[in-house]
Amino acid sequence: MRLSHISLTARDADALAAFYRRVFGCTELRARRRLRGAVVWRGNGLPGTAIDSLWLGLPGAAGVFLEILEYSETQHGVAPAVNSPGYGHLSFVVEDLEATMAAILAAGGQTQGEITNFGSAAAPFLIVYVRDPEGNVIELEQPD
């Protein structure tokens, strides 16, 4: 068994993919593709739906990709709370947490928490939670 991919449902798949390419250096593995028909909706249980799908390569995660989906009909709600049950967040190890956080904010993301040292003064391990432009939670980690 192996992990295949992680999927995010987007309001605007192209814009969200651009964010992940710009900030995290994700690469396009497959251009936007329209998926439709019974073969799609039988599998996801949403009769009549169509999906636009993009695949992005994740840096340092060979063989695992980020799939960004935009459904023809979307349930719009509030951004998930960090402590909501279910999938929690994506986590990226970065070399410069403050620079990455600044890039996220410049690209339309938002702060969630504040930079915190989970390590010690001698061996810092910095983390912070932020949100992408659609409200998905991202954890940034900067080990010593």
FINU-188390 format. One record per atom (N, C-alpha, C, O): residue number from 1; x, y, z. Coordinates in pm, whole numbers, plus 50000, padded with zeros to 5 digits. Example, Ala and Ser with C-alpha at 12.3 -4.5 7.8 and 13.67 -1.06 7.14 Angstrom:
BEGIN
PT, n, xx, yy, zz
PT, 1, 51319, 49431, 50780
PT, 1, 51230, 49550, 50780
PT, 1, 51320, 49670, 50780
PT, 1, 51424, 49668, 50846
PT, 2, 51285, 49775, 50708
PT, 2, 51367, 49894, 50714
PT, 2, 51290, 50003, 50787
PT, 2, 51341, 50114, 50804
This chain:
BEGIN
PT, n, xx, yy, zz
PT, 1, 50085, 49883, 50000
PT, 1, 50000, 50000, 50000
PT, 1, 50090, 50124, 50000
PT, 1, 50198, 50123, 50059
PT, 2, 50043, 50229, 49933
PT, 2, 50114, 50357, 49933
PT, 2, 50014, 50470, 49916
PT, 2, 49906, 50450, 49861
PT, 3, 50051, 50587, 49962
PT, 3, 49969, 50706, 49945
PT, 3, 49977, 50750, 49799
PT, 3, 50086, 50760, 49743
PT, 4, 49862, 50777, 49738
PT, 4, 49855, 50818, 49598
PT, 4, 49854, 50969, 49585
PT, 4, 49940, 51027, 49518
PT, 5, 49757, 51035, 49648
PT, 5, 49744, 51179, 49635
PT, 5, 49661, 51238, 49747
PT, 5, 49594, 51167, 49822
PT, 6, 49667, 51370, 49756
PT, 6, 49587, 51449, 49848
PT, 6, 49501, 51539, 49761
PT, 6, 49551, 51596, 49664
PT, 7, 49374, 51553, 49794
PT, 7, 49282, 51630, 49710
PT, 7, 49223, 51747, 49786
PT, 7, 49184, 51734, 49902
PT, 8, 49217, 51861, 49721
PT, 8, 49150, 51980, 49773
PT, 8, 49038, 52016, 49676
PT, 8, 49060, 52018, 49554
PT, 9, 48920, 52045, 49727
PT, 9, 48811, 52095, 49644
PT, 9, 48817, 52247, 49648
PT, 9, 48823, 52307, 49756
PT, 10, 48814, 52308, 49531
PT, 10, 48835, 52452, 49519
PT, 10, 48713, 52522, 49461
PT, 10, 48634, 52463, 49388
PT, 11, 48700, 52649, 49495
PT, 11, 48602, 52735, 49428
PT, 11, 48656, 52773, 49291
PT, 11, 48582, 52782, 49193
PT, 12, 48789, 52798, 49284
PT, 12, 48858, 52836, 49161
PT, 12, 48986, 52753, 49152
PT, 12, 49089, 52791, 49209
PT, 13, 48980, 52641, 49081
PT, 13, 49092, 52547, 49074
PT, 13, 49218, 52611, 49016
PT, 13, 49328, 52586, 49066
PT, 14, 49204, 52692, 48913
PT, 14, 49321, 52753, 48850
PT, 14, 49392, 52846, 48947
PT, 14, 49515, 52844, 48958
PT, 15, 49316, 52929, 49018
PT, 15, 49376, 53023, 49112
PT, 15, 49442, 52950, 49229
PT, 15, 49550, 52989, 49272
PT, 16, 49377, 52845, 49279
PT, 16, 49435, 52772, 49391
PT, 16, 49562, 52698, 49347
PT, 16, 49660, 52695, 49421
PT, 17, 49561, 52641, 49228
PT, 17, 49681, 52574, 49176
PT, 17, 49795, 52676, 49159
PT, 17, 49910, 52645, 49189
PT, 18, 49764, 52795, 49111
PT, 18, 49866, 52899, 49095
PT, 18, 49928, 52934, 49230
PT, 18, 50049, 52956, 49238
PT, 19, 49846, 52940, 49335
PT, 19, 49897, 52968, 49469
PT, 19, 49998, 52862, 49512
PT, 19, 50107, 52896, 49557
PT, 20, 49964, 52734, 49498
PT, 20, 50054, 52627, 49540
PT, 20, 50180, 52618, 49454
PT, 20, 50286, 52580, 49503
PT, 21, 50169, 52654, 49326
PT, 21, 50289, 52658, 49241
PT, 21, 50379, 52773, 49285
PT, 21, 50500, 52757, 49297
PT, 22, 50320, 52889, 49309
PT, 22, 50397, 53009, 49342
PT, 22, 50463, 52998, 49478
PT, 22, 50582, 53026, 49491
PT, 23, 50388, 52959, 49579
PT, 23, 50439, 52962, 49715
PT, 23, 50525, 52839, 49749
PT, 23, 50629, 52852, 49813
PT, 24, 50482, 52720, 49707
PT, 24, 50549, 52598, 49749
PT, 24, 50629, 52530, 49638
PT, 24, 50690, 52425, 49661
PT, 25, 50629, 52587, 49519
PT, 25, 50706, 52528, 49411
PT, 25, 50648, 52400, 49355
PT, 25, 50720, 52320, 49295
PT, 26, 50518, 52380, 49374
PT, 26, 50454, 52262, 49314
PT, 26, 50464, 52274, 49162
PT, 26, 50467, 52384, 49108
PT, 27, 50468, 52160, 49096
PT, 27, 50481, 52159, 48950
PT, 27, 50359, 52095, 48888
PT, 27, 50297, 52006, 48947
PT, 28, 50324, 52139, 48768
PT, 28, 50208, 52082, 48700
PT, 28, 50241, 51943, 48648
PT, 28, 50334, 51926, 48569
PT, 29, 50165, 51844, 48692
PT, 29, 50180, 51708, 48642
PT, 29, 50080, 51679, 48531
PT, 29, 50108, 51604, 48438
PT, 30, 49963, 51740, 48543
PT, 30, 49859, 51720, 48442
PT, 30, 49778, 51849, 48435
PT, 30, 49732, 51901, 48536
PT, 31, 49761, 51899, 48315
PT, 31, 49682, 52020, 48295
PT, 31, 49536, 51996, 48334
PT, 31, 49492, 51882, 48350
PT, 32, 49463, 52105, 48348
PT, 32, 49321, 52098, 48383
PT, 32, 49249, 52004, 48286
PT, 32, 49262, 52015, 48164
PT, 33, 49174, 51912, 48343
PT, 33, 49101, 51813, 48263
PT, 33, 48957, 51809, 48315
PT, 33, 48934, 51805, 48436
PT, 34, 48861, 51809, 48224
PT, 34, 48718, 51800, 48259
PT, 34, 48678, 51654, 48267
PT, 34, 48692, 51580, 48170
PT, 35, 48627, 51613, 48382
PT, 35, 48579, 51476, 48404
PT, 35, 48427, 51482, 48414
PT, 35, 48373, 51560, 48493
PT, 36, 48359, 51400, 48335
PT, 36, 48212, 51404, 48336
PT, 36, 48156, 51268, 48298
PT, 36, 48227, 51179, 48252
PT, 37, 48028, 51256, 48320
PT, 37, 47959, 51133, 48283
PT, 37, 47937, 51041, 48401
PT, 37, 47984, 51066, 48513
PT, 38, 47865, 50935, 48373
PT, 38, 47827, 50840, 48479
PT, 38, 47949, 50781, 48548
PT, 38, 47943, 50752, 48668
PT, 39, 48058, 50761, 48477
PT, 39, 48176, 50703, 48540
PT, 39, 48228, 50793, 48652
PT, 39, 48286, 50744, 48748
PT, 40, 48207, 50923, 48640
PT, 40, 48249, 51017, 48744
PT, 40, 48149, 51018, 48859
PT, 40, 48187, 50997, 48974
PT, 41, 48022, 51041, 48828
PT, 41, 47926, 51059, 48937
PT, 41, 47888, 50930, 49007
PT, 41, 47845, 50935, 49122
PT, 42, 47902, 50816, 48943
PT, 42, 47876, 50690, 49015
PT, 42, 47981, 50671, 49125
PT, 42, 47949, 50625, 49234
PT, 43, 48104, 50707, 49095
PT, 43, 48212, 50690, 49193
PT, 43, 48203, 50784, 49310
PT, 43, 48232, 50744, 49423
PT, 44, 48162, 50910, 49287
PT, 44, 48158, 51006, 49398
PT, 44, 48019, 51022, 49459
PT, 44, 48004, 51093, 49558
PT, 45, 47918, 50958, 49401
PT, 45, 47784, 50963, 49458
PT, 45, 47711, 51093, 49437
PT, 45, 47614, 51121, 49508
PT, 46, 47754, 51175, 49341
PT, 46, 47689, 51303, 49312
PT, 46, 47635, 51300, 49169
PT, 46, 47702, 51347, 49077
PT, 47, 47515, 51244, 49148
PT, 47, 47460, 51229, 49013
PT, 47, 47461, 51359, 48933
PT, 47, 47421, 51465, 48982
PT, 48, 47509, 51348, 48809
PT, 48, 47508, 51461, 48718
PT, 48, 47625, 51557, 48731
PT, 48, 47636, 51651, 48652
PT, 49, 47710, 51538, 48828
PT, 49, 47818, 51633, 48849
PT, 49, 47930, 51615, 48747
PT, 49, 47950, 51507, 48693
PT, 50, 48001, 51722, 48722
PT, 50, 48123, 51721, 48642
PT, 50, 48232, 51784, 48728
PT, 50, 48205, 51865, 48817
PT, 51, 48357, 51746, 48700
PT, 51, 48469, 51793, 48782
PT, 51, 48581, 51839, 48690
PT, 51, 48615, 51771, 48593
PT, 52, 48638, 51955, 48721
PT, 52, 48764, 51995, 48659
PT, 52, 48874, 51955, 48756
PT, 52, 48868, 51986, 48875
PT, 53, 48976, 51885, 48704
PT, 53, 49082, 51828, 48787
PT, 53, 49218, 51874, 48738
PT, 53, 49247, 51870, 48619
PT, 54, 49303, 51917, 48832
PT, 54, 49443, 51952, 48804
PT, 54, 49530, 51870, 48898
PT, 54, 49492, 51846, 49013
PT, 55, 49645, 51829, 48851
PT, 55, 49739, 51754, 48935
PT, 55, 49868, 51834, 48947
PT, 55, 49924, 51880, 48848
PT, 56, 49915, 51849, 49073
PT, 56, 50040, 51919, 49099
PT, 56, 50137, 51826, 49171
PT, 56, 50099, 51756, 49265
PT, 57, 50263, 51827, 49128
PT, 57, 50367, 51753, 49198
PT, 57, 50405, 51827, 49325
PT, 57, 50422, 51949, 49324
PT, 58, 50419, 51752, 49433
PT, 58, 50459, 51809, 49562
PT, 58, 50611, 51798, 49577
PT, 58, 50665, 51689, 49560
PT, 59, 50679, 51908, 49609
PT, 59, 50825, 51901, 49624
PT, 59, 50864, 51801, 49734
PT, 59, 50806, 51803, 49842
PT, 60, 50960, 51717, 49705
PT, 60, 51009, 51622, 49803
PT, 60, 50918, 51504, 49829
PT, 60, 50941, 51429, 49924
PT, 61, 50814, 51486, 49749
PT, 61, 50717, 51377, 49770
PT, 61, 50697, 51302, 49639
PT, 61, 50587, 51303, 49583
PT, 62, 50800, 51238, 49593
PT, 62, 50793, 51166, 49465
PT, 62, 50679, 51065, 49466
PT, 62, 50664, 50987, 49561
PT, 63, 50600, 51067, 49360
PT, 63, 50491, 50972, 49346
PT, 63, 50361, 51013, 49413
PT, 63, 50257, 50952, 49386
PT, 64, 50363, 51113, 49498
PT, 64, 50242, 51164, 49564
PT, 64, 50213, 51301, 49504
PT, 64, 50305, 51382, 49486
PT, 65, 50087, 51327, 49473
PT, 65, 50055, 51456, 49413
PT, 65, 49937, 51523, 49483
PT, 65, 49861, 51459, 49556
PT, 66, 49925, 51652, 49459
PT, 66, 49813, 51732, 49509
PT, 66, 49714, 51746, 49395
PT, 66, 49747, 51800, 49289
PT, 67, 49594, 51696, 49416
PT, 67, 49487, 51704, 49316
PT, 67, 49395, 51818, 49358
PT, 67, 49346, 51822, 49471
PT, 68, 49371, 51911, 49267
PT, 68, 49279, 52021, 49295
PT, 68, 49158, 52003, 49205
PT, 68, 49169, 51999, 49083
PT, 69, 49042, 51992, 49269
PT, 69, 48917, 51967, 49199
PT, 69, 48824, 52087, 49209
PT, 69, 48816, 52152, 49313
PT, 70, 48756, 52116, 49099
PT, 70, 48651, 52219, 49097
PT, 70, 48526, 52151, 49042
PT, 70, 48520, 52116, 48924
PT, 71, 48427, 52133, 49128
PT, 71, 48303, 52066, 49089
PT, 71, 48209, 52162, 49017
PT, 71, 48212, 52283, 49041
PT, 72, 48126, 52108, 48929
PT, 72, 48029, 52190, 48857
PT, 72, 47927, 52251, 48954
PT, 72, 47876, 52360, 48929
PT, 73, 47899, 52182, 49062
PT, 73, 47813, 52235, 49168
PT, 73, 47888, 52219, 49299
PT, 73, 47931, 52109, 49334
PT, 74, 47903, 52330, 49371
PT, 74, 47982, 52331, 49494
PT, 74, 47898, 52374, 49612
PT, 74, 47818, 52467, 49602
PT, 75, 47916, 52306, 49724
PT, 75, 47854, 52346, 49850
PT, 75, 47943, 52454, 49911
PT, 75, 48056, 52426, 49951
PT, 76, 47894, 52576, 49917
PT, 76, 47974, 52684, 49975
PT, 76, 47939, 52697, 50123
PT, 76, 47822, 52708, 50161
PT, 77, 48042, 52695, 50203
PT, 77, 48024, 52709, 50347
PT, 77, 48138, 52792, 50404
PT, 77, 48215, 52854, 50330
PT, 78, 48148, 52791, 50533
PT, 78, 48256, 52863, 50598
PT, 78, 48382, 52778, 50594
PT, 78, 48374, 52656, 50580
PT, 79, 48497, 52841, 50606
PT, 79, 48623, 52769, 50610
PT, 79, 48625, 52677, 50731
PT, 79, 48575, 52715, 50838
PT, 80, 48681, 52557, 50717
PT, 80, 48682, 52465, 50830
PT, 80, 48765, 52518, 50947
PT, 80, 48869, 52582, 50927
PT, 81, 48718, 52493, 51066
PT, 81, 48793, 52531, 51185
PT, 81, 48911, 52435, 51200
PT, 81, 48902, 52319, 51161
PT, 82, 49019, 52483, 51258
PT, 82, 49138, 52401, 51277
PT, 82, 49104, 52276, 51358
PT, 82, 49163, 52170, 51336
PT, 83, 49010, 52288, 51452
PT, 83, 48976, 52176, 51539
PT, 83, 48849, 52101, 51496
PT, 83, 48791, 52029, 51576
PT, 84, 48806, 52119, 51369
PT, 84, 48691, 52043, 51319
PT, 84, 48733, 51899, 51292
PT, 84, 48843, 51876, 51242
PT, 85, 48649, 51802, 51325
PT, 85, 48682, 51663, 51293
PT, 85, 48694, 51645, 51141
PT, 85, 48627, 51713, 51064
PT, 86, 48778, 51554, 51101
PT, 86, 48800, 51527, 50959
PT, 86, 48941, 51564, 50920
PT, 86, 49029, 51577, 51005
PT, 87, 48962, 51581, 50791
PT, 87, 49095, 51615, 50744
PT, 87, 49135, 51750, 50801
PT, 87, 49057, 51845, 50800
PT, 88, 49258, 51758, 50850
PT, 88, 49300, 51878, 50921
PT, 88, 49376, 51979, 50839
PT, 88, 49331, 52093, 50823
PT, 89, 49491, 51941, 50786
PT, 89, 49575, 52039, 50716
PT, 89, 49681, 51969, 50632
PT, 89, 49709, 51850, 50650
PT, 90, 49739, 52046, 50541
PT, 90, 49860, 52006, 50470
PT, 90, 49977, 52063, 50549
PT, 90, 49965, 52170, 50608
PT, 91, 50088, 51993, 50551
PT, 91, 50205, 52041, 50624
PT, 91, 50326, 52041, 50531
PT, 91, 50352, 51944, 50461
PT, 92, 50400, 52152, 50532
PT, 92, 50519, 52166, 50450
PT, 92, 50638, 52201, 50539
PT, 92, 50628, 52289, 50624
PT, 93, 50750, 52133, 50520
PT, 93, 50875, 52170, 50584
PT, 93, 50940, 52274, 50495
PT, 93, 50957, 52253, 50375
PT, 94, 50975, 52389, 50554
PT, 94, 51032, 52500, 50477
PT, 94, 51165, 52542, 50537
PT, 94, 51192, 52518, 50655
PT, 95, 51248, 52604, 50455
PT, 95, 51378, 52651, 50504
PT, 95, 51367, 52783, 50579
PT, 95, 51440, 52806, 50675
PT, 96, 51275, 52869, 50536
PT, 96, 51259, 53000, 50598
PT, 96, 51111, 53024, 50622
PT, 96, 51038, 53066, 50532
PT, 97, 51067, 52996, 50743
PT, 97, 50925, 53003, 50777
PT, 97, 50869, 53144, 50759
PT, 97, 50761, 53162, 50703
PT, 98, 50942, 53244, 50804
PT, 98, 50891, 53381, 50792
PT, 98, 50879, 53424, 50646
PT, 98, 50781, 53490, 50610
PT, 99, 50976, 53388, 50562
PT, 99, 50968, 53423, 50420
PT, 99, 50853, 53349, 50352
PT, 99, 50783, 53407, 50269
PT, 100, 50832, 53223, 50388
PT, 100, 50721, 53146, 50329
PT, 100, 50588, 53204, 50374
PT, 100, 50495, 53216, 50294
PT, 101, 50579, 53240, 50502
PT, 101, 50455, 53301, 50552
PT, 101, 50428, 53433, 50479
PT, 101, 50313, 53462, 50444
PT, 102, 50530, 53513, 50456
PT, 102, 50513, 53640, 50383
PT, 102, 50467, 53613, 50240
PT, 102, 50383, 53686, 50188
PT, 103, 50522, 53509, 50176
PT, 103, 50480, 53473, 50039
PT, 103, 50334, 53429, 50037
PT, 103, 50261, 53462, 49944
PT, 104, 50293, 53355, 50138
PT, 104, 50153, 53310, 50148
PT, 104, 50060, 53430, 50159
PT, 104, 49958, 53437, 50089
PT, 105, 50094, 53524, 50245
PT, 105, 50010, 53643, 50263
PT, 105, 50007, 53728, 50136
PT, 105, 49902, 53781, 50099
PT, 106, 50121, 53741, 50069
PT, 106, 50128, 53818, 49944
PT, 106, 50047, 53752, 49833
PT, 106, 50000, 53820, 49742
PT, 107, 50030, 53620, 49840
PT, 107, 49957, 53546, 49737
PT, 107, 49809, 53528, 49772
PT, 107, 49739, 53452, 49705
PT, 108, 49762, 53598, 49876
PT, 108, 49620, 53595, 49908
PT, 108, 49582, 53503, 50023
PT, 108, 49464, 53489, 50055
PT, 109, 49682, 53440, 50088
PT, 109, 49654, 53357, 50204
PT, 109, 49630, 53441, 50329
PT, 109, 49633, 53564, 50324
PT, 110, 49607, 53373, 50440
PT, 110, 49577, 53441, 50566
PT, 110, 49652, 53376, 50681
PT, 110, 49689, 53259, 50674
PT, 111, 49673, 53452, 50787
PT, 111, 49730, 53393, 50907
PT, 111, 49622, 53318, 50983
PT, 111, 49504, 53351, 50974
PT, 112, 49663, 53217, 51057
PT, 112, 49573, 53144, 51145
PT, 112, 49627, 53152, 51287
PT, 112, 49555, 53190, 51379
PT, 113, 49751, 53116, 51304
PT, 113, 49814, 53120, 51436
PT, 113, 49937, 53208, 51430
PT, 113, 49956, 53286, 51337
PT, 114, 50020, 53194, 51532
PT, 114, 50144, 53271, 51534
PT, 114, 50262, 53175, 51540
PT, 114, 50248, 53062, 51585
PT, 115, 50376, 53221, 51495
PT, 115, 50496, 53137, 51492
PT, 115, 50529, 53095, 51635
PT, 115, 50537, 53178, 51726
PT, 116, 50548, 52965, 51653
PT, 116, 50572, 52906, 51784
PT, 116, 50691, 52812, 51776
PT, 116, 50708, 52741, 51677
PT, 117, 50773, 52811, 51883
PT, 117, 50888, 52720, 51890
PT, 117, 50847, 52594, 51964
PT, 117, 50829, 52597, 52086
PT, 118, 50834, 52483, 51892
PT, 118, 50800, 52354, 51953
PT, 118, 50924, 52283, 52004
PT, 118, 50914, 52179, 52069
PT, 119, 51042, 52338, 51975
PT, 119, 51166, 52279, 52019
PT, 119, 51217, 52346, 52145
PT, 119, 51142, 52365, 52241
PT, 120, 51343, 52381, 52144
PT, 120, 51405, 52449, 52258
PT, 120, 51487, 52565, 52203
PT, 120, 51500, 52581, 52082
PT, 121, 51543, 52646, 52293
PT, 121, 51627, 52756, 52249
PT, 121, 51750, 52703, 52175
PT, 121, 51796, 52764, 52078
PT, 122, 51803, 52591, 52221
PT, 122, 51922, 52532, 52160
PT, 122, 51890, 52462, 52027
PT, 122, 51973, 52459, 51937
PT, 123, 51771, 52405, 52017
PT, 123, 51732, 52332, 51896
PT, 123, 51589, 52371, 51859
PT, 123, 51495, 52296, 51883
PT, 124, 51573, 52491, 51799
PT, 124, 51439, 52538, 51767
PT, 124, 51369, 52453, 51660
PT, 124, 51433, 52400, 51570
PT, 125, 51240, 52441, 51674
PT, 125, 51155, 52375, 51574
PT, 125, 51031, 52463, 51563
PT, 125, 50936, 52451, 51641
PT, 126, 51033, 52554, 51464
PT, 126, 50927, 52653, 51450
PT, 126, 50810, 52597, 51370
PT, 126, 50829, 52524, 51273
PT, 127, 50688, 52632, 51413
PT, 127, 50567, 52595, 51339
PT, 127, 50470, 52713, 51339
PT, 127, 50477, 52800, 51425
PT, 128, 50381, 52713, 51242
PT, 128, 50271, 52809, 51238
PT, 128, 50164, 52753, 51145
PT, 128, 50195, 52686, 51047
PT, 129, 50040, 52783, 51177
PT, 129, 49928, 52748, 51089
PT, 129, 49886, 52873, 51013
PT, 129, 49876, 52982, 51070
PT, 130, 49864, 52856, 50883
PT, 130, 49816, 52962, 50794
PT, 130, 49704, 52903, 50710
PT, 130, 49673, 52785, 50721
PT, 131, 49644, 52985, 50625
PT, 131, 49539, 52939, 50534
PT, 131, 49571, 52981, 50392
PT, 131, 49625, 53089, 50369
PT, 132, 49536, 52894, 50298
PT, 132, 49552, 52931, 50157
PT, 132, 49439, 53026, 50119
PT, 132, 49352, 53053, 50202
PT, 133, 49436, 53079, 49996
PT, 133, 49333, 53177, 49960
PT, 133, 49189, 53127, 49971
PT, 133, 49096, 53207, 49975
PT, 134, 49168, 52995, 49975
PT, 134, 49032, 52941, 49987
PT, 134, 49000, 52897, 50130
PT, 134, 48894, 52840, 50154
PT, 135, 49092, 52921, 50223
PT, 135, 49065, 52891, 50363
PT, 135, 49116, 52757, 50412
PT, 135, 49097, 52724, 50529
PT, 136, 49180, 52677, 50325
PT, 136, 49235, 52549, 50368
PT, 136, 49353, 52572, 50461
PT, 136, 49433, 52664, 50439
PT, 137, 49365, 52489, 50564
PT, 137, 49470, 52506, 50664
PT, 137, 49600, 52442, 50617
PT, 137, 49601, 52330, 50566
PT, 138, 49709, 52516, 50636
PT, 138, 49845, 52471, 50603
PT, 138, 49930, 52489, 50728
PT, 138, 49925, 52594, 50791
PT, 139, 50007, 52387, 50762
PT, 139, 50106, 52400, 50869
PT, 139, 50242, 52418, 50804
PT, 139, 50278, 52344, 50712
PT, 140, 50318, 52515, 50851
PT, 140, 50456, 52534, 50808
PT, 140, 50546, 52490, 50922
PT, 140, 50522, 52524, 51038
PT, 141, 50649, 52413, 50890
PT, 141, 50747, 52367, 50990
PT, 141, 50885, 52408, 50945
PT, 141, 50921, 52393, 50828
PT, 142, 50963, 52461, 51039
PT, 142, 51102, 52493, 51012
PT, 142, 51188, 52431, 51121
PT, 142, 51204, 52489, 51229
PT, 143, 51244, 52311, 51093
PT, 143, 51332, 52250, 51192
PT, 143, 51465, 52325, 51202
PT, 143, 51500, 52403, 51115
PT, 144, 51537, 52299, 51309
PT, 144, 51668, 52361, 51333
PT, 144, 51762, 52325, 51219
PT, 144, 51878, 52367, 51219
